[in-house]
């Protein structure tokens, strides 16, 4: 019998589900329990195929637009948030709508509304086309929120009044990249108002910090997450920037390129905020099948945040009249 080579798995903590994702999944499950199947969900509730497929098997129907939902069935808005026009249309159609927007994204929406009421134009640091970006920019009329993705974009900005300007950010960005863009904004627009509290969510910040802490110890980094998950892709970038050249995104164990890992004796494993722990365990088991594994926990923070589900899910079901 061939002896397995030794390998150390450095396991990031925290990793995986954040409070907003946990709440969003719970909202869909509670909606199915309350109203029965099908329950419609506008956009993927979170960016993870395993999670989405699991909810679909329970009776959730995922659609891209509200027009795809029948008016007599409940609809859930995804954790990423939606433009203001979407819940307004649900009200017009007299639909049962449940908002699963992460409360930390809602905080940014409220921030945008407060600035708009004061006549302040907004600069939004985010990724074009991402659902969170679309939802946040859709809180205000067109032209009131200007999108920047890079420092170069800052130089090209045309604003209405440099003295009445503020910036907000997507919650799932790279902490370091965002700080660089924010610094460029402050240099170009010295009077720009900054967020009272960092818009990048605690979970994104914590997961990136854990990757930075493990980077000097590892020869390779595997980030478990979906290719359309912003926070997961940022973890890969953070790993590379911290010195781990082989930093790869995998959806699950079957995606691991074992040939690329030949000869490696130290691997870091983390998971994006929408990846369930079952997929982390699957990856660990795949390594144990091939190596004599020692697990080293790299813990940089302990998360205790919990978010309540909307009141509509906690109220008794009302009989239709």
C-alpha positions in Angstrom: 0.0 0.0 0.0 1.4 3.4 -1.1 1.9 5.8 1.8 0.0 9.1 1.4 2.1 12.3 1.2 1.7 14.7 4.1 -0.2 17.9 3.6 -1.2 20.8 5.9 -4.6 22.3 5.2 -4.8 25.8 6.6 -8.5 26.4 7.2 -9.7 30.0 7.3 -12.0 31.2 10.1 -14.3 32.9 9.5 -15.4 31.5 6.2 -18.6 30.6 4.4 -22.1 31.8 5.2 -22.5 35.4 6.6 -25.5 36.5 8.6 -27.1 38.1 5.5 -26.8 34.9 3.4 -28.1 32.8 6.3 -31.1 35.1 6.7 -31.9 35.1 3.0 -31.9 31.3 2.7 -34.0 31.1 5.9 -36.5 33.6 4.4 -37.1 31.4 1.3 -37.4 28.3 3.5 -39.9 30.0 5.8 -41.9 31.4 2.8 -42.2 27.8 1.5 -43.4 26.6 4.9 -45.9 29.5 5.2 -47.4 29.7 1.7 -46.4 26.3 0.2 -44.7 25.8 -3.2 -44.1 27.5 -5.5 -42.5 30.6 -4.0 -40.9 32.8 -6.7 -37.5 34.4 -6.1 -36.3 37.3 -8.2 -32.7 36.6 -9.1 -30.6 33.9 -7.3 -31.3 34.4 -3.6 -27.5 34.1 -3.1 -24.7 33.4 -5.6 -24.2 29.7 -5.1 -25.5 26.9 -7.4 -25.6 24.3 -4.6 -27.8 26.5 -2.4 -30.0 27.5 -5.3 -30.5 23.9 -6.5 -31.4 22.9 -2.9 -34.1 25.6 -2.6 -35.4 24.8 -6.1 -35.8 21.1 -5.0 -38.0 22.4 -2.1 -40.2 24.4 -4.5 -38.5 27.8 -5.1 -38.7 29.1 -8.6 -35.9 31.5 -9.6 -36.7 34.2 -12.2 -34.9 37.2 -13.5 -37.7 39.7 -13.6 -40.9 40.4 -11.7 -42.9 40.0 -14.9 -42.0 36.3 -14.8 -43.9 35.9 -11.5 -47.6 35.2 -11.3 -49.4 37.8 -9.2 -51.1 35.2 -6.9 -47.9 33.6 -5.6 -45.3 35.1 -3.1 -42.1 36.6 -4.4 -38.8 37.0 -2.5 -36.3 39.7 -3.5 -32.7 38.4 -3.3 -30.0 39.2 -0.7 -28.3 41.6 -3.2 -31.2 44.1 -3.1 -33.3 45.4 -6.0 -34.0 48.8 -7.6 -36.7 50.9 -6.0 -39.0 50.3 -9.0 -39.3 46.5 -8.2 -41.1 46.6 -4.9 -43.2 49.5 -6.2 -44.3 47.3 -9.1 -45.0 44.4 -6.7 -47.3 46.7 -4.7 -49.0 47.8 -7.8 -49.7 44.2 -8.8 -50.9 43.5 -5.2 -48.3 40.7 -4.8 -47.1 39.2 -1.5 -43.5 40.3 -1.5 -40.8 39.4 1.0 -37.5 41.4 1.0 -34.5 39.3 1.7 -32.0 42.2 1.0 -29.1 41.9 3.4 -29.6 44.6 6.1 -26.0 45.8 5.4 -27.0 46.5 1.8 -30.2 48.2 3.0 -28.0 50.4 5.1 -26.2 51.6 2.0 -29.6 52.2 0.3 -30.7 54.3 3.2 -27.4 56.2 3.1 -28.0 57.0 -0.6 -31.5 58.2 0.1 -30.3 60.5 2.9 -27.7 62.1 0.6 -30.3 62.5 -2.2 -32.7 64.3 0.2 -29.9 66.7 1.0 -29.2 67.4 -2.7 -25.9 65.5 -2.7 -24.8 63.6 -5.8 -23.3 60.1 -5.2 -20.3 58.3 -6.5 -20.7 54.5 -6.1 -17.6 52.3 -5.9 -18.8 48.9 -7.3 -18.8 46.5 -10.2 -21.0 47.3 -13.2 -23.8 44.9 -13.8 -23.6 43.1 -10.4 -27.0 42.8 -8.8 -26.0 44.7 -5.7 -24.8 47.6 -7.9 -28.0 47.6 -10.0 -30.1 47.6 -6.9 -28.2 50.4 -5.1 -28.0 52.6 -8.2 -31.7 51.9 -8.8 -32.6 53.6 -5.5 -32.2 57.0 -7.0 -33.1 58.6 -10.4 -30.6 58.2 -13.3 -27.6 60.5 -13.1 -27.8 60.8 -9.3 -25.4 57.9 -8.8 -22.1 57.8 -10.7 -20.3 54.4 -11.0 -16.6 54.0 -10.6 -14.8 50.7 -10.7 -11.1 51.8 -10.8 -8.8 54.7 -9.9 -8.7 55.6 -13.6 -12.5 56.0 -13.6 -12.1 58.7 -10.8 -10.0 60.8 -13.2 -12.8 60.8 -15.8 -15.7 61.7 -13.4 -17.9 64.6 -14.4 -19.9 65.7 -11.4 -22.6 68.3 -10.9 -21.1 70.2 -8.0 -17.8 69.1 -6.3 -19.0 70.7 -3.0 -22.1 68.5 -2.9 -20.7 65.0 -3.4 -20.5 61.8 -1.4 -19.4 58.3 -2.0 -20.8 54.9 -1.1 -19.6 51.4 -1.9 -20.7 47.9 -2.8 -20.5 45.7 0.3 -18.4 42.9 -1.2 -15.4 44.6 -2.6 -11.7 44.2 -1.9 -10.9 46.3 1.1 -7.5 47.4 -0.2 -8.7 48.2 -3.8 -11.6 50.2 -2.4 -9.4 52.1 -0.1 -7.2 53.1 -3.1 -10.2 54.3 -5.1 -11.6 56.2 -2.1 -8.3 57.9 -1.6 -8.3 59.0 -5.3 -11.8 60.4 -4.8 -10.7 62.4 -1.8 -7.7 63.8 -3.6 -9.7 64.9 -6.7 -12.7 66.0 -4.6 -11.5 67.3 -1.2 -15.0 68.2 -0.1 -16.5 64.7 -0.8 -18.4 63.2 2.1 -17.3 59.8 3.2 -19.4 57.0 4.8 -19.9 57.4 8.5 -19.1 53.6 8.8 -17.3 51.4 6.2 -19.9 50.2 3.6 -17.9 47.0 3.0 -19.6 44.4 5.2 -17.9 42.9 8.2 -18.0 39.4 6.6 -16.2 40.5 3.5 -13.6 42.3 5.6 -13.1 39.3 8.0 -12.8 36.7 5.2 -10.2 38.8 3.4 -8.2 39.3 6.7 -8.1 35.5 7.3 -6.7 35.0 3.7 -4.1 37.6 4.3 -3.1 35.9 7.6 -2.7 32.5 6.0 -1.0 33.6 2.8 2.6 33.5 4.1 2.0 29.9 5.3 0.6 28.3 2.1 1.7 27.2 -1.4 -1.8 27.3 -2.8 -5.2 28.8 -1.9 -8.6 27.3 -2.8 -11.6 29.6 -2.5 -14.9 27.7 -2.5 -17.5 29.9 -4.2 -19.4 30.6 -7.3 -17.9 32.4 -10.4 -20.6 35.1 -10.1 -19.9 35.7 -6.4 -18.2 39.0 -6.0 -16.9 38.4 -2.5 -15.5 35.0 -3.5 -13.7 36.4 -6.5 -12.3 39.1 -4.3 -10.8 36.4 -1.9 -8.9 34.9 -4.9 -7.5 38.4 -5.7 -6.6 39.1 -2.1 -4.7 35.7 -1.9 -2.7 36.6 -5.0 -2.0 40.1 -3.8 -0.8 38.7 -0.4 1.8 36.5 -2.2 0.0 33.2 -2.9 0.4 33.0 -6.7 -1.7 29.9 -7.0 -5.1 31.2 -5.8 -8.1 29.5 -7.4 -11.8 29.6 -7.2 -13.6 26.2 -7.1 -17.3 25.6 -6.8 -16.8 22.2 -5.1 -14.3 19.4 -4.7 -14.8 18.1 -8.3 -13.3 21.3 -9.7 -9.9 20.9 -7.9 -7.0 20.6 -10.4 -5.0 17.9 -8.6 -2.2 18.0 -11.2 -1.6 21.7 -10.5 -1.2 20.8 -6.8 1.4 18.0 -7.2 4.3 18.5 -4.9 2.5 21.1 -2.8 2.5 20.5 0.9 0.6 23.5 2.3 -2.9 24.5 1.1 -5.2 27.3 2.3 -8.9 26.7 2.1 -11.6 29.3 2.6 -15.2 29.9 1.3 -17.1 32.9 0.1 -20.0 34.3 2.1 -22.6 32.4 0.1 -20.8 29.0 0.2 -22.2 26.4 2.7 -20.0 24.5 5.1 -21.0 21.2 3.5 -18.9 22.2 0.4 -15.9 23.0 2.7 -16.2 19.6 4.3 -16.4 18.0 0.8 -13.1 19.6 -0.2 -11.4 18.6 3.1 -12.6 15.0 2.5 -11.2 15.1 -1.0 -7.8 16.1 0.3 -7.9 13.4 3.0 -8.5 10.8 0.3 -5.2 11.7 -1.3 -3.1 13.0 1.5 -2.2 12.5 5.2 -3.9 15.7 6.2 -3.2 18.0 9.2 -5.7 20.8 9.7 -4.5 24.1 11.0 -7.3 26.6 11.8 -6.3 30.2 11.0 -8.8 32.2 13.0 -8.7 36.0 12.8 -12.2 36.9 14.0 -15.3 35.4 15.7 -18.6 36.4 14.1 -21.8 36.5 16.2 -24.0 38.7 14.0 -27.6 37.6 13.4 -30.3 39.3 11.4 -34.1 38.9 12.0 -36.3 37.7 9.2 -39.1 40.1 8.0 -42.2 40.4 10.2 -44.5 39.1 7.5 -42.9 35.6 7.9 -43.4 35.7 11.7 -47.1 36.6 11.5 -49.9 34.0 11.3 -51.1 33.2 7.8 -54.2 35.3 7.0 -57.1 33.7 5.3 -57.8 35.1 1.8 -61.1 37.0 1.5 
